[in-house]
Amino acid sequence: MTTTAPPDTAAPGRAASPAVPGTAAGPGTITAVPDTAGPDTAGFRSAMGRFPTGVTLLTQGSGEDTVVITLNSLISVSLDPLLLLVSVKSAGRIRPRVGAAGSFAVNVLGRGQQDLALEFCRPDRSEGHTAMRRMEAVPGVTGNAVIPSAEAYVECVLENEHEAGDHTLLIGRAVLVATRDRAPDPLLFHRGGFTGLPAPEPASAHERRSAA
């Protein structure tokens, strides 16, 4: 989930990138990357860091078998059937667990759950009953930990796995979807840090009269 803030100047020994044709060079201009070797890791992470995402906890198992990881690579794939996708490190500890069990759960975190996001992205993150207590989680219908206080959670059975570089894409079919009965206030991740949605602006007098 880490990103690198974009540099303010060109890297030493490399000329500044030219402006995209048809635009004027200056502050805020989108620049092309003239590099025959292709983009580097830092540049790619910098670009992806400009795309804000939600933050989730992926869980497999419950009770003493609970494993958890923070991730922001969640994509809705299909409405018929209901499919979603998460991306995990192929060499990570949770991938073989999901493959063996054939199921997982995704918990969408709220703004007030940033501490959980930070805790479960560490290499020494808690597991088992300790993780269940920290999340205040309960076993779901698939046997995976779900967080009733989360913005939402989705329990899935594993439909497919696809290798993609150093990650594995897990396709899950939703068997249960739950959301909190409140105004959404999700935790967001953007440019290497956590944030949230801006507070809604107060309704104008005209809007209040129209709603009356």
Long-range contacts (C-beta under 8 A, 24 or more apart in sequence): 1-55, 1-70, 1-71, 1-72, 1-121, 1-189, 2-45, 2-192, 3-45, 3-46, 3-48, 3-49, 3-191, 3-192, 4-42, 4-45, 4-46, 4-49, 4-192, 5-46, 5-49, 5-191, 5-192, 6-46, 6-47, 6-49, 6-50, 7-46, 49-190, 49-191, 49-192, 50-190, 50-191, 51-190, 52-188, 52-189, 52-190, 52-195, 53-188, 53-189, 53-190, 54-108, 54-109, 54-186, 54-187, 54-188, 54-189, 55-108, 55-109, 55-117, 55-186, 55-187, 55-188, 55-189, 55-194, 56-86, 56-106, 56-107, 56-108, 56-109, 57-106, 57-107, 57-109, 57-116, 57-117, 57-120, 57-135, 57-147, 57-150, 58-86, 58-88, 58-94, 58-104, 58-105, 58-106, 58-107, 59-104, 59-105, 59-106, 59-107, 59-135, 59-137, 59-144, 59-145, 59-146, 60-94, 60-97, 60-98, 60-101, 60-103, 60-104, 60-105, 60-144, 61-97, 61-101, 61-143, 61-144, 61-145, 62-132, 62-137, 62-138, 62-139, 62-140, 62-143, 62-144, 62-145, 63-128, 63-129, 63-132, 63-139, 64-128, 64-129, 65-128, 66-127, 66-128, 66-129, 66-131, 66-132, 66-137, 66-145, 67-93, 67-94, 67-97, 67-127, 67-131, 68-94, 68-120, 68-125, 68-126, 68-127, 68-131, 68-135, 68-145, 69-94, 69-120, 69-121, 69-125, 70-116, 70-117, 70-118, 70-120, 70-121, 72-189, 73-167, 74-106, 74-108, 77-171, 81-173, 82-173, 82-174, 82-177, 83-159, 83-171, 83-172, 83-173, 83-174, 84-154, 84-156, 84-171, 84-172, 84-174, 85-169, 85-170, 85-171, 85-172, 86-169, 86-170, 86-172, 87-164, 87-167, 87-168, 87-169, 87-170, 88-167, 88-168, 88-170, 89-166, 89-167, 89-168, 90-163, 90-166, 90-167, 90-168, 91-166, 95-168, 95-170, 98-158, 98-170, 99-158, 99-161, 101-143, 101-144, 101-158, 102-157, 102-158, 103-142, 103-143, 103-144, 103-155, 103-156, 103-157, 103-158, 103-172, 104-142, 104-144, 104-155, 104-156, 104-158, 104-170, 104-172, 105-140, 105-142, 105-144, 105-145, 105-146, 105-153, 105-154, 105-155, 105-156, 106-153, 106-154, 106-156, 106-172, 107-135, 107-137, 107-145, 107-146, 107-147, 107-150, 107-152, 107-153, 108-150, 108-151, 108-152, 108-153, 108-186, 109-150, 109-151, 109-186, 109-187, 110-149, 110-150, 110-151, 110-180, 110-185, 110-186, 110-187, 111-185, 111-186, 111-187, 111-188, 111-196, 112-185, 112-187, 113-147, 113-149, 113-150, 113-187, 114-187, 114-194, 117-187, 117-189, 117-194, 140-176, 141-175, 141-176, 142-175, 142-176, 146-178, 148-178, 149-180, 150-180, 151-179, 151-180, 151-184, 151-185, 151-186, 152-177, 152-178, 152-179, 152-180, 153-177, 153-178, 154-178
